Amino acid sequence: MSRPPVRNRSLTWISALLAALVLPVTALAANAAVPPTPSGWSLVWSDDFNGSAGSLPSSADWIVDTGHGYPGGPGNWGTGEIQRYTGSPSNLSLDGGGNLRITPLKSGDEWTSARIETRRSDFKPAAGRVLRIEGRIQMPNVTGNAALGYWPAFWALGAPYRGNYWNWPGIGEFDIMENVNGINSVWGVLHCGVNPGGPCNETTGLGASRTCPGASCQSAFHTYRFEWDRSVTPNQLRWYVDGQQFHSVSQSQFDATTWNNMTGHQGYFLLLNVAMGGAFPNALGGQTPTAATVSGRPMLVDYVAVWQSGSGSTPTPTPTGDPDGVDARSTIQAERYQAQSGTSVEATTDTGGGQNVGNIGNGDWLRFDNVRFGGTAATQFRARVASGAPAGVSGLVQVRLGSPTAAPIGDFAVASTGGWQSWRTVPANITPVTGTHTVYVTFSSGQPADFVNLNWFSFGS
């Protein structure tokens, strides 16, 4: 939803909407928990929105967006929507029954509402696996003229959008659930490439829609799911409502550059919001909202969860590490981190076998606790790296102490080594270090594409 300039929806989408009927069926239970993790899958992240009534969603998990746009970004969030987003509990709060409520309100001539996005921006499947992003949501329960301008959405944006705000749609956008004007229909849309036109037909995007199964989208909770499948060649993107697939896109539909720009960065962050007015509702209802549009109808979110399949060619990450720490001068296996951001673990063909950390790009990091340097200062860092990055893509492998944002104590540059399993050992000088520290290996690049794999590293004098 956050993209410059505003989109125009085609007439074919309008005709599809005319067939959407509101079905008066009793609503489903409102406060189901995050479903059990299916066999063969692992839970990556979730929020059940449990908490006291009137409280905000967890600040450890969510960023609350405010105003009419990102600082330095396009006005009206790039879509023409008119509301002002706030962090007020009247617009954004837990209901005490296991749901998040996002409520548009009109005061005088001003509409306010809410929009939140995950702090994590690394949702991406490992090679050979499937990522499933799912939310159980009831759209605002309002229809007809009273609903004109309502635009609820559950979606994902490519991580490089943060701090840039002008690289849309190349970094990718997955609209998992969109709805406008209280119509009983869910849209799933992919945005990519260039604007206007391009392989994703911007600013419309590549989309499909259908009515909600059973009960209408507005009268009941439904489960909206998006899957990014890297276990098949070509890769696939799929959209579902209540387990029923209604849209898919294949990697084979795109040139290599478009696909890499959309999928080669560290991953995606998730968003939930209810906009008022803007290009999409206006395309289907004239200028919205209108004098007939009612205030105060919330979108309810029961849970949001992300799972990854355990099938495919890559083993499950094992970030167990050693709680008692590790000798800095030993060979420290990269996959034995205590925490990470944006990476995955895969089998390696390097000498000795085992695993390496892959899918590493700009902003990713690995954390290693209690690295013991001792009383003799270490002055050198060595790392075993490989890269199959395309020409022109390179980056820095950096060492930091105590924080992923601390000043680096040393680094080295790496570009293609001839392949993602073509390994070489690269040395770098570092500021002398003694004692015991939390070590962060961080990765920085001027390009969004992954640029390096890491097998192991060590320190020496």
N, C-alpha and C positions, 0 to 999 in steps of 0.2 A: 503493500500500500504506500510506502514512503518512496516516491520516485518522481523525478522531474522529467517532462512536464506532465500535466494531467492526461489520463488515458481517455480514449473514446472506444465505446463498445460497439461491435458490429450489429447490424439489424438482424443477423441470424440468431444472435443471443437473445434479442428482444422477442423474436417469434418463439424461441424455445421457452421463454418465460410465460407467454400467454397460455401455454399448456399446463403450467404448474397450478395445482389445485390445493387449497387448504383442506386437510382432512381432520375432522373433529374427533380425535382419539384421545383417551385419557393419558395424561403425562406419565412418564416412567419415574421411578424413584430418583430423588434429587441428590442423594448424598452417598452414592456408591464409592467405595475405596478404589485406589489404584488396583487394577486387576493383578492377580498372581502372574509372575513372569512365566511365559510359556516354556515348555521343555525345549531345550536347544537354543534358548536366548538368554541374554543377561541384561539386567536393568542398568542403564547408563546414568539416568537422572530422572527425578520425578518431583512433583509437588501436589499434595493432596488438599491444600488450602484449608487445613484444620487450624483453628485458632479462635480466639474470642471475637464475638460480634463487634463490628466497628473498627477492628484493627486492620492495619495495612498488610499486604503480603510480605513475606520475608525479604528484608533488605539484603540478606546474604545471597539470595537467589535471583532477585529481580531489581531492575532499575526502573524508576518511575519517570516517564517522560513528561515534560510540562511545556506549556506555551503553544505557539503556532508553528514550531519547526525547530530543528536542531540549530544551535548557534553556527552561523556561516553556511547553513544548508538552505534548500529551497523553501520559500514561504508556503504556509498552509500545508506543510508536510509533503509538498510536491504533488498533491492530488486534488487541490481545490477545496478540501473540506474546510468547514467554517468554524468548528468548535475550538475552544481553548482547553487543552489538557491540563489537569490539575492533579495534585496528590491529596486532595481533600477526601476524607472518609465518605462524604456525601456522594462523590463520584466513584471512589475506589475503596472497597473494604471487603473483609471476610464477613460472612453472614452468621457465623457461629454454628452452622450446620454442615460444615465441610465444603462450602462453595465460595468462590470469589464472585463478587458482584461489580460489574462496570456499568455505571448508570449515567446516561446523558440527562442533563437538567437544563431547563431554560429559566433564566432570571432576567426579566426585562427583555431586551433585544439580544442578549448574549446566551449562547449555548456553551456549556462546559461538559467535559466527559473525561475519560482516562485511557491511558495507553501505558503498558509495561513491556519490558523486554528482559530476557534472561541475561544475567551477568556472563554466563558461559557463552562463548562464541565459537566453540570447537565441535559442534555436533556434525559428525561426518562418519560414514562407515569405513572401517578398515578394508584394505584390499581383500576381495573374496567374501565379504560379508554384506548383510542387509541392515540398514538403519531404519527403524520404525518410530515415527513421531506421531503421538496420538493425544487427543483431548476429548473429554466428554463435556459437551456444551449444550446449553439451551439458549437459542437466539432470543433477543428481546421479544416478548410476547405481545406483539402489536402488529396489526395488519391494516390493509386498506389505506385510505387517505391519512389516517392517524400515524402511519408508519413512514410516510414519505421523508426521505433523508437519512433514515437509520442505515448504518453501514458497519455491522459487526464483522470481525475478522480474526482468524487464527493463522499465523503465517511465519515465514522464516526469511531472513536476509543474510547474504554472504558477509562474513566477518570484515572484509576490507572496506565495507561501507562505513564502519565506525571511524569517525575522524576525517572522512573524506566528503561524503554526502553528495558527490557529483559523479560517481563512477557507476551509477545505476544505468542500464540494467546488466552491464557486463559481468558484475560480481554475482548475479543470480538472485532470484526471489522465488520461493515456493509458497503460493497461497493455498494453504491446506483447507481452509473454509472461508468463503466470503459469501455475504448475502446483502441484499439491498431492498429497501422499501417494503419490508415485511412479506416478501413473496416466498412461497413455500418451495425454495430451491436452494441448493448448495452449489457453489462454483469452486472448482479446483483449477488453478492457473499457474503456468510457468512463465517467468520473465527472464530474458537473457539477451546476449548479443549487443546490438546497437539500437539507438533510438533516433529517428523513427524507423520503422520497417525491420529489416534484418531477419534472421532465422526464427525469431520468436514473434514476428509480426507486431512489433511495438507501435503504439503503446498499449494495444489490446492484450498481447500475450497469447500463449497457446493454452486454451482453456476448454473445459467442458462443464456441463451442469446437469443436475437431475433433482427431482423431488426427493424429499426425505422419506425413507421407508416407514410405512405404518402411520405414526402420528406426524403431524406437520413439524417443520423445523422450529416454528415459534412456540408450539404448545407442549413440547417435550424435549428431554435430553436425547441427544444422539452422539455417537462416537465418530469423530472425524480423524482419519489416519492418512499419513503420507509415508511412502516407502521409497528409499533410495537403495537400489539393488546393484551392488558391485560383485555379486556372485555369478553373474551371467555376462556373456560377451555377445553383443554390445550391452553396456549397462542400461538399466531401466529406471524410470521414475513412475510411481503409481499412486493414485488417489482413491480413497475409499470413504463410504459413509455406512456405518453399522456393519462393517465387514464386507460390503458390496462394492466392488471396484467399478468406477464410472469414468476414469480417465487414465491414460498412460502416455508416456513420451519415451522414445528410445534414443540412446546416444547416436545411433546411426542417422538421425535426422539432422545432425549438426556437423560443421567442420571442426577440425581438431582444436583450433584456437578458441572458438566459442565455447566448446565443451571444457577445455582446460581452464579458461578464465572463470567459468562457473563452478568448477569442481576441484581445481588444483590448489585452492587456498586452504587455510586451516580449518574451515568449516562454517557453520551457520549459527546465528542466534535466533531465538524464538520470540514472537510478539503476540500480544492479545490487546485488542482495542475495540472501541465502538466510536466510529467517526460519525459526523453529521454533515450531510451534504457532500458535494464534490462531484467529480466527473462521472463516476460509475452510477450513483443514484440519479444524477441529473439526466444521464443518457436514457434512463428508463422511466423517469417520472417528471420531466421538466425541471425547472429550477426548484431545488429543495434545500432545506425544509420549507414547508408552507405554514400558513396560519392554522391549518388543520392538524399539523404534526403535534402529537402529544409529548409531554415531557415525562421523564422518570421511569422508563421501561428498561430494566437492566438485562445485560447478557450475564448468564450464570455459567461459571466454569467449575466443574466438579473436580477434575484433575487434569494435569498435563504430565505425560511420561514419555521417555525415550528409551527404546530397547535396541540391542544389537544382536544379530543372529550369531550362533556359535558354529555355524556350518561354514564351509569354504576352505580355502587353502591356508588361512592364517591361524595360528594358535591363539588362545585367549591370553591377554596380557597378564603377567604375574608380578605386579608391583609390590612384592613383599619386602625386598631389601633385607638389611640386617639391622634390627632395632638397636644393637649395641654399637653401631657404626662400622666403619671400614677404614683400612689403612690407605692413605692417599697414594702411597707408592705401589699399591697392588693394582692389578688389572680390574677396574670397576666396570662391570657389565652394564650397558646402558639401560637394559630392560629391568634392572633391579632398583629402579627409582622408588622413592616413597610417594611422590606425587608428580603429576604431569599436566600439561595443557596442550591440546591440539594434535597429539601424536597417536600412533598405533604401534603394535608389536607384530612382527612377522618372522617367519623362518629365514635363516640366513645360510648362504652357501660359502661364507667365509671360513677360513681354516678353523677347525674345531666345532663347526656347526652351531646349533643353538638358535638364538633369536637376536634380532636387532630391532632398534626403534626406527620406524619409518614414517612416511607422510608428514615430514617436518618442513614447515614453512615459516614465514615471517611471524614473529610474535609467540611462537611455541616455546615451551621450556620443559626441563626435567629437574626434579629436586632430589638431592641426596643428603640425608641427615647424618650428623656426627661423623664427618670425614676427618680423620685424624692425621694431621700433618706433622705432629711431634715438635721437638725443639729445634730441629735443623730445618732451615727455611727451604721450602720448595720454590724453585724459580722457573720451572718449565711444565708445560701442559702438553700431552700428546693425545691424539684422538684418532680412532680408526673410522674412516668415513668413506662413503660411496655416493655417487650422484649420477643420475640419468637425466638431469635437468636439460631442457632444450637450450639451444644457443642463446646467449644474452641473459640467461637466468643464473644468478649466483647469490651468495650471501655470506654472512659471518657466523662462525661458531664461537660463542663467547663464554667466559667463566665469570660468575659473580658470587659474592659471599653474602649470605643472610637474606637476600631479597632478589626477586627476578628483575627489579628495577634499579638495583644498586649499580654503581659505576663498574664496568667490567675491569677485572684485574689482568685480563689478557684475551686475545682472540686471534683467529686466522680466517682467511677467506677461502671459500671453496666454490668451484663451478663443476661442470660435468667431468666425471672421471672415466666416462665411457659406458656407464651403466649403473643401475641401482644396486647391483651386487659386484661391482668392480671396485674392490677395496684398496685403500692406501692409508698409511699412517702419516699424519701431519703434525709437526711440532710447532709450539708457539711459546715465546717467553711470557712470563707472568710477573706481576709484582710479588716480591718474596712473601710467603705465607708460612706461619707457624701456628700451633695450637689446634683446636678442634672447631670445625665450622659446618654450617649448612651450606652446601654447594649447589648453585644453580647453573646448569648448562643451558644457555639461551641461544636463540636463533633469530637473526635479523636479515631482512632482504628488502630491496626496493621493488621487488616483483611479488605478485600474490601467489605464484606457483610454488609447489614444494620444491626444495633445492638440495636436500641432503638426507642421507640415512646415517645413523650412528650405531656402531657395534659396541665399542668400549672406549674407555679413556683412562689415563693415569697421570700422576704428577711425579716430578723428579727434580733433582738439583743440577 
